[in-house]
Amino acid sequence: MNKFKIIALMLPLAAVLSNCSSAKKNKDYVDVKKITYTNDVKPIITTNCTPCHMPPQGRKEPFENYEQVKTHIGAILERVTLPQDNRKFMPPVNKKPSLTEDQVAVLVNWQKQNMPE
């Protein structure tokens, strides 16, 4: 009879412990890459916003360094996500290809991560 009591007590305990395992992955957890200006954002800006936003040729708001891009990230995101037929869309369709969804996602996630340098 004692074996049955031990088994009866151990089964619920085993079920609880199996659900508390630190080795289990939370299905809601998403490993988000840490995005930085230097490694991720600057190459996108340099490739897609030059020469218009890079002095000395640039005649528009300069985006040549971290502080300038950080200050204007809201406006940058607004312009690169407009419909391409909108006259305010950036970069101009006749000058550069539009940013890819992945490039826009990098900018969005950088902003969400408080724009680390």
One Martini backbone bead per residue (centre of mass of N, CA, C, O) as a GRO file, in nm:
protein
  117
    1MET     BB    1   0.054   0.064  -0.018
    2ASN     BB    2   0.297   0.266  -0.011
    3LYS     BB    3   0.355   0.273  -0.316
    4PHE     BB    4   0.089   0.417  -0.398
    5LYS     BB    5   0.137   0.677  -0.235
    6ILE     BB    6   0.399   0.760  -0.369
    7ILE     BB    7   0.294   0.769  -0.658
    8ALA     BB    8   0.057   0.969  -0.601
    9LEU     BB    9   0.263   1.202  -0.515
   10MET     BB   10   0.466   1.207  -0.765
   11LEU     BB   11   0.298   1.280  -1.014
   12PRO     BB   12   0.227   1.577  -0.951
   13LEU     BB   13   0.521   1.665  -0.904
   14ALA     BB   14   0.625   1.597  -1.188
   15ALA     BB   15   0.435   1.787  -1.339
   16VAL     BB   16   0.532   2.049  -1.210
   17LEU     BB   17   0.838   2.027  -1.275
   18SER     BB   18   0.809   2.009  -1.589
   19ASN     BB   19   0.679   2.311  -1.602
   20CYS     BB   20   0.951   2.451  -1.447
   21SER     BB   21   1.156   2.438  -1.652
   22SER     BB   22   1.433   2.621  -1.768
   23ALA     BB   23   1.460   2.472  -2.054
   24LYS     BB   24   1.214   2.592  -2.135
   25LYS     BB   25   1.041   2.755  -2.382
   26ASN     BB   26   0.895   3.045  -2.450
   27LYS     BB   27   0.665   3.114  -2.695
   28ASP     BB   28   0.670   3.443  -2.648
   29TYR     BB   29   0.966   3.443  -2.697
   30VAL     BB   30   1.187   3.687  -2.849
   31ASP     BB   31   1.484   3.716  -3.015
   32VAL     BB   32   1.628   4.029  -3.012
   33LYS     BB   33   1.824   4.216  -3.183
   34LYS     BB   34   2.080   4.421  -3.131
   35ILE     BB   35   2.066   4.756  -3.224
   36THR     BB   36   2.287   4.974  -3.401
   37TYR     BB   37   2.408   5.236  -3.555
   38THR     BB   38   2.688   5.142  -3.656
   39ASN     BB   39   2.602   4.842  -3.762
   40ASP     BB   40   2.292   4.906  -3.892
   41VAL     BB   41   2.206   5.209  -3.966
   42LYS     BB   42   2.436   5.355  -4.118
   43PRO     BB   43   2.437   5.181  -4.380
   44ILE     BB   44   2.154   5.264  -4.468
   45ILE     BB   45   2.194   5.569  -4.480
   46THR     BB   46   2.441   5.580  -4.666
   47THR     BB   47   2.313   5.423  -4.911
   48ASN     BB   48   2.014   5.592  -4.922
   49CYS     BB   49   2.106   5.921  -4.847
   50THR     BB   50   2.308   5.945  -5.063
   51PRO     BB   51   2.388   6.284  -5.102
   52CYS     BB   52   2.147   6.458  -4.985
   53HIS     BB   53   2.232   6.399  -4.650
   54MET     BB   54   2.548   6.470  -4.734
   55PRO     BB   55   2.787   6.646  -4.674
   56PRO     BB   56   2.831   6.885  -4.916
   57GLN     BB   57   2.595   6.802  -5.120
   58GLY     BB   58   2.385   6.842  -4.924
   59ARG     BB   59   2.042   7.010  -4.911
   60LYS     BB   60   1.955   6.865  -4.659
   61GLU     BB   61   1.905   6.707  -4.396
   62PRO     BB   62   2.143   6.586  -4.198
   63PHE     BB   63   2.282   6.220  -4.185
   64GLU     BB   64   2.608   6.187  -4.070
   65ASN     BB   65   2.506   6.109  -3.768
   66TYR     BB   66   2.378   5.997  -3.485
   67GLU     BB   67   2.230   6.254  -3.382
   68GLN     BB   68   2.075   6.318  -3.644
   69VAL     BB   69   1.923   6.049  -3.669
   70LYS     BB   70   1.795   6.044  -3.391
   71THR     BB   71   1.634   6.313  -3.422
   72HIS     BB   72   1.497   6.197  -3.723
   73ILE     BB   73   1.357   5.909  -3.712
   74GLY     BB   74   1.059   5.978  -3.741
   75ALA     BB   75   1.080   6.113  -4.025
   76ILE     BB   76   1.214   5.882  -4.169
   77LEU     BB   77   0.992   5.671  -4.124
   78GLU     BB   78   0.767   5.827  -4.256
   79ARG     BB   79   0.899   5.850  -4.547
   80VAL     BB   80   0.969   5.530  -4.599
   81THR     BB   81   0.636   5.450  -4.553
   82LEU     BB   82   0.530   5.568  -4.781
   83PRO     BB   83   0.397   5.591  -5.060
   84GLN     BB   84   0.561   5.603  -5.364
   85ASP     BB   85   0.351   5.831  -5.483
   86ASN     BB   86   0.454   6.012  -5.278
   87ARG     BB   87   0.635   6.306  -5.272
   88LYS     BB   88   0.768   6.231  -4.969
   89PHE     BB   89   0.912   5.997  -5.052
   90MET     BB   90   1.177   5.777  -4.935
   91PRO     BB   91   1.354   5.757  -5.168
   92PRO     BB   92   1.366   5.866  -5.462
   93VAL     BB   93   1.276   5.670  -5.721
   94ASN     BB   94   1.479   5.809  -5.940
   95LYS     BB   95   1.749   5.753  -5.745
   96LYS     BB   96   1.642   5.519  -5.548
   97PRO     BB   97   1.578   5.257  -5.384
   98SER     BB   98   1.384   5.128  -5.175
   99LEU     BB   99   1.335   5.012  -4.886
  100THR     BB  100   1.330   4.744  -4.720
  101GLU     BB  101   1.169   4.572  -4.484
  102ASP     BB  102   1.427   4.513  -4.321
  103GLN     BB  103   1.530   4.804  -4.301
  104VAL     BB  104   1.284   4.921  -4.160
  105ALA     BB  105   1.297   4.728  -3.916
  106VAL     BB  106   1.561   4.831  -3.808
  107LEU     BB  107   1.466   5.120  -3.750
  108VAL     BB  108   1.231   5.049  -3.565
  109ASN     BB  109   1.395   4.880  -3.356
  110TRP     BB  110   1.592   5.100  -3.278
  111GLN     BB  111   1.382   5.287  -3.160
  112LYS     BB  112   1.267   5.078  -2.950
  113GLN     BB  113   1.581   5.057  -2.827
  114ASN     BB  114   1.678   5.364  -2.786
  115MET     BB  115   1.915   5.424  -2.982
  116PRO     BB  116   2.188   5.287  -3.004
  117GLU     BB  117   2.537   5.337  -3.081
   0.00000   0.00000   0.00000
